[in-house]
């Protein structure tokens, strides 16, 4: 039972970390797109 709980906690932590990483990449790409768009409009 203890091993199952530990496994579930590890999986949960990996999922949480993965979501934050994907969100951060999305924000970075959005900012880069906005800068490119601004440069094109000038």
Beta strands, then each sheet from edge to edge (+ up, - down):
end
